[in-house]
Amino acid sequence: MSETFSVPLTVRGYETDMLGHLNQAVYLSYAEHARWSMLQAAGVGLDELIRRDVGPVVLETTIRYRRELRAGDEVEVTCGFAWGEGKAFRLRQAIRKADGTVAAEIDVVAGLMDLNARKLVADPRRQLKELASDPSLLGL
C-alpha cells in the first residue's frame, strides 16, 4: 500500500444523528473528502481530469464502524492506494480519533472512468501518474 495521506476534520453537531453519533452517511463524505484532498495534494486537479475526459469513480465501499464519533471530536481521515493489476484499484482508509483510536475502517474499490465512453480506462496507474506532480502520494 502507498504511503498514507491524512486530513484533519472536526465532527460538527449538524452531522450527528438523534443519538448524538456521527451519521453513517457522513463517514462516506469524510472518506470522499480525504480522497479528493489526496488527489489535489498529488497535483491531480479537477480541471485537468475534465480536460482529459476522465474521472475517478467508486465501484464498492465497505465501512467497518469501530467506535462512535460525537460532535466536537477531532479526527484524522487517512487514505492510501493499494494497487493491483487491471482497471480497478483499492483505497484503504481509516478515521481515527485524536488519541489514535480507530473509529472506522473504509475499503474502497475504485476506477478511473473515460467520461465519453462511460467505461473504465485500461491503465489507471499510467493516467494518474501522468497527471500527478507528486505521484508518490498515489503510491506511484
N, C-alpha and C positions, 0 to 999 in steps of 0.2 A: 504494500500500500504506500501511496505517496506521503510525503511529509504532511502533517495535519495543519490545516489553516483554521483559525478560530476568529470569532467575532463576539464581542460582549453585548449583552442585552439586559434590560431590566423588565421584569414581568409587570405589566400595567394592570390596574384594577379592572378596567373595562374588558380585559382579555380573560377574566375568570368566569367560571360558571356559578350557579346558585349555591354550590357547596364551598366556594372560595378557592377552588382549584383552577389551574390554568386549563382553559377549554381545549379539548382534544384537537380541534381544528387548528388552533394556534400553533401547536407543535409543528404542523406542516408548514405554516408560514415562517416560523423561525428557521426551519431547515432550508426552505427555499431562499430566504434572505441570506443565509450563510453561503449557499451555493453561488448565488449571483455576486456576492461580495468577493468570493474567491476568484471567480472569473474576472471580475473587474480588477482585482489586485494583480492578477496574472497578465493584464493588458488586453483581455478579450472583451471588447466593448460591444454594446448592443448595436450601435451604428454599423460597425464592421460586420457583425453577424447578418444584419439586414442587407447590407450591401452585397454580401456573398450568397444571400438567399438560403441561409441555414439558421437553425435554432435548436437549442437543447430541449429535449422532451423527456418527461418522466414516464417510464413504462410500468413501474411497480414500486410501491413503497411499503415497508414493514416497520412499524413502530413498536418498541417494547418499552412500556411505561414502568419505571423502576421506583421512583419516589415522587411525591406530589410537589408541585410548584405553586406558590401563592404570590399574591400581589406584593411587590417590593423586592422579591428575590432577585439577586444579581446572578446571572448565568453566563456561561460561555458556550457558544454553539460551534462545534468543530465540524470539519469536513475534510475528507481525503479520498483520492481516487484509488480504486483497486482495478487496474487494467487487466483485461484478458484479451482474447482474440475475438475478432468479429465486429459486428455493428453495434453491439450494446456494451456498456461498461457499468461498473458498480461504484457507488459512493458510500462510504461509511461515515456516519455522523453520530455525534453524541451531544446531549445537552447536560452540562454539569453545573451544579451549584457552586457558589464561591468557595465552599470548603472541600471541593473536589468530588462530592457525592454525585454519581451519575443519576440524573432524573429520567433520562430517556435515551435509548439507542435507536437509531434510524438507519435502515439499509435501503438504498435506492438503486434500482436498475434504470439506466437512462440511455439515451442515444442522441445523436445529432441528426436532425431531420433536414432533408432537402425540401425547402418550403414550396418549391414549384412542383416537384414530382410527388410530394407528400409521402416520401419513403425515407428510411434511414440511410445515411451516407455509408458507403462501404468501409471507409477507414477514418473513423472519428479522431483517432490519435493524431494522424497526419494533419488533418484540417485544424484541430485545436493547436497543435504545435506551431503551425504556420501563422496562426492568428495571435498567439501569445508573445508578449515581450519578455515574460518570465515563465517559460513552460515548466520550470521545476515545481512551481506551486500546483501544477496539474499532474505531477508525477511523470513528466515527460522529459 
